[in-house]
Amino acid sequence: MLKVYNTLTRQKEEFKSIEEGKVRFYQCGPTVYWTQHIGNMRAMVCADLIRRSLKYLGYDVSFVRNYTDVGHLLGDNAGDADTGEDRMDKGAKREGLEPREIANKYIKIFEEDIKALNIIPATHTPRATHYVPQIIEMVQELVGKGFAYVTPKAVYFDVSKAKDYNRLNKQNLEENREGAGSGDVQDSEKKNPHDFALWFFKTGVHKDALQTWDSPWGEGLPAGRQGFPGWHIECSAMIKTLLGDTIDIHMGGIEHIPIHHTNEIAQSEAVNGVPLANYWIHNEHLLVNDKKMAKSEGTGYALSEVIEKGYDPLDLRYFFLQAHYKSKQNFTWEALDAARTARGRLQSVVGGLSQNKGDNVDEQKIEKYEDYRVQFEEALSDDFNVSQALAVLWEALKSNLASQDKLDLATNFDEVLGLSLDQRQDIQGVRDIPEGVLELVDKRGRLRKEGKFEEADGVRGEIEEMGYLVKDTAEGPSVKRKT
Ligand SMILES: [Zn+2]
């Protein structure tokens, strides 16, 4: 039985999909005005692992991850998504390009990055700017039903009309207001400070907005009824169009609980009259050196920086596999080194298995084989505990199972882990290093740390005799086959 932690109830619950055997799954995607840092990549890998787990457990998954390419204002950084400049406009000015060109550029980089991390492509990747008619339709319905009102500056959702507005974030409205950061209410005609914008008009602070559309409201505005959608309504409209009124799983970062997801629920449910999602899943953040990632501190690493330092993107994927999505994970280069070593080992152990076919299989071992499969499924069924599932793979590989069975298990488990274990030859040709050599590299490292350099040099000699060269780099030792 699959159990999923649901933020709505703050409990692990038995998972029941709306339609038997099918899962409709939405993840809030990136705002494409900048290269995504590895913290965002962790969120993408977490969703990929959940999606692959569901598939492994027998579900057919429709997975939608959007691109936000309009309406996500910079004020969201300070907890107030209704203030500040549109991120896309900022990106456009920074690079002297059109917002659409900025979106194209950063979508391309994002898609290359997620491919390198072996993330399965989404079923749909809608761009908000392609769903403006659907967004307008939803806003019109909200206005028509009395959930929203129009001022000369924007169309707002009236949170006092929402049924149980704060049921996801478990806050009271005063806390919401505090959480809104600056508390800078720019529109004196807003009824309540916590009402949020569904549509901004091209006027006032947004008079120079670069991406605007004709809208049915805003008569008499100097800009001629032009405007652009708020960030929250975009997700609601794309979900409704592509997945339906109620979906099984909605996922995003924990920072979206207080405002973005709370507002998605309010809008969607006001229009549809049914729950937006049955299970709300939130991933925790990636830290760097135990601190929040920050561009200003030079720790907002992009995947390209990881690759430039000589790592394989799958080393980073392996690193992400080691923590549960609901836990914070601390990134350090040393931790990535350890992940690289472990992945190299896994690759070489599995690579060695393929050359070792034809062992006899006895009854006891068949039972054990099934045991490992059950343990693997149990780990995934416990709120997608992938790090535990990875531990099951290691146990199986260390067991006395027949080589062919181990290989079968590794290949089967890799459907979830996504480490390309079937591609035994590493891209750079340095990964298929025998276990014995890796052990010696470790031993040499330990000896050097203890200051036993002479003994360490002896071990280096042993490594060379086995046909491998070890080199010390800033990121730790690197090994390659002698050429
Ligand atoms: Zn969203």
Boltz pocket constraint, residues with backbone or C-beta under 6 A from the ligand:
constraints:
  - pocket:
      binder: B
      contacts: [[A, 27], [A, 28], [A, 29], [A, 231], [A, 232], [A, 235], [A, 252], [A, 260], [A, 264]]
      max_distance: 6.0
